Amino acid sequence: MKPLLSLLSPAGAGARLNVLIFHRVLAQPDPLFPDEVDAARFDEILGWVKSWFNVLPLDEAARRLADGSLPARAAVLTFDDGYADNHDIALPLLRRHGLPCSFFVATGFLDGGRMWNDTLIESIRRSALPTLDLRGLQDGRGDDLGQHVLGDTAHRRAAIAALIGRVKYLPPEPRLACVNAIATRAEVAPPDDLMMSGAQVRALRAAGMQIGAHTVSHPILATLQPQQAADEIARSRDVLQALLGEKVGLFAYPNGKPGSDYLPDVHPGIVRELGFDAAVSTRWAAARRGDDIFQIPRFTPWDRSRLKFGLRLLRNLAH
């Protein structure tokens, strides 16, 4: 694999940068989300990545991408959102492999907060009701959310997928009100320990990891006025700088798809004007010299075998 990776991503001006994205590392596999990364799988992935790539901190990789000095097979590891398992499970594995990583934190959920999607997920996971009646609640298009059978894991998985897609693009406050109403209808009190504390964020930094901003409330920036978006981005940076006592120069766009989640002709300019050094999206690609360092793409294969995982990375580099 290494010779092929070196061919597609040589050192210097012709280099390409693979940036991998993760969100959670679960202690054990989750029947509701069988494709979510668990500790054993993350440990395996880190072993592959370490054997194939030269893994760099994101700030260094962005600088070297811009000036054409990347090493061959350059890669970066990143996490989005700020889940507590990033500290509790991912960090020990990263340290054992000796790999750097950047963690993008949505600051509004620190110290007992909860992301809107987790309110929805945990409401459906924990509900004892055979059917969840959401008639009278509306999605982003104004359509009724209807009724959802919760009979088994497959039904619950289907309900989660359907509802997340319909609620995601509501404005932040109506979205929060909607998922809280779903929790009430499900007769569930969702957990408040899913996200990191400020102390855990500091511990990540103390362990040599990088911390980046990810807005306060994880909104879809494309749905906000430019000043609202700038405020979300700046306030998350300011909270983290106060927490860490240092500059926070990295940013990740929530959800991160160009055009639907952020506007390439608007939000990278805002991030640049706010004094950030680089930003990452979730567009599938590998970055090359000359690309906008405020829209660095990210891609992580979902394959479980070493060969297929590596081949998909090769295809991403060749794209």
HELIX and SHEET records of a PDB file:
HELIX    1   1 LYS A    2  LEU A    8  1                                   7    
HELIX    2   2 GLY A   12  GLY A   14  5                                   3    
HELIX    3   3 ALA A   39  TRP A   52  1                                  14    
HELIX    4   4 LEU A   58  ASP A   67  1                                  10    
HELIX    5   5 ALA A   84  ASP A   85  1                                   2    
HELIX    6   6 ASN A   86  ALA A   90  3                                   5    
HELIX    7   7 LEU A   91  HIS A   97  1                                   7    
HELIX    8   8 THR A  107  PHE A  109  5                                   3    
HELIX    9   9 TRP A  116  ARG A  126  1                                  11    
HELIX   10  10 THR A  153  VAL A  167  1                                  15    
HELIX   11  11 PRO A  172  ALA A  186  1                                  15    
HELIX   12  12 GLY A  198  ALA A  206  1                                   9    
HELIX   13  13 LEU A  221  THR A  223  5                                   3    
HELIX   14  14 PRO A  226  LEU A  244  1                                  19    
HELIX   15  15 HIS A  267  GLU A  273  1                                   7    
HELIX   16  16 ARG A  306  ALA A  318  1                                  13    
SHEET    1   A 4 ASN A  54  VAL A  55  0                                        
SHEET    2   A 4 ALA A  74  ASP A  81  1                                        
SHEET    3   A 4 ARG A  16  PHE A  22  1                                        
SHEET    4   A 4 ALA A 287  ARG A 288 -1                                        
SHEET    1   B 4 ASN A  54  VAL A  55  0                                        
SHEET    2   B 4 ALA A  74  ASP A  81  1                                        
SHEET    3   B 4 SER A 102  VAL A 105  1                                        
SHEET    4   B 4 GLN A 210  ALA A 213  1                                        
SHEET    1   C 2 THR A 131  ASP A 133  0                                        
SHEET    2   C 2 GLN A 147  VAL A 149 -1                                        
SHEET    1   D 2 LEU A 250  ALA A 252  0                                        
SHEET    2   D 2 ALA A 278  VAL A 280  1                                        
END                                                                             
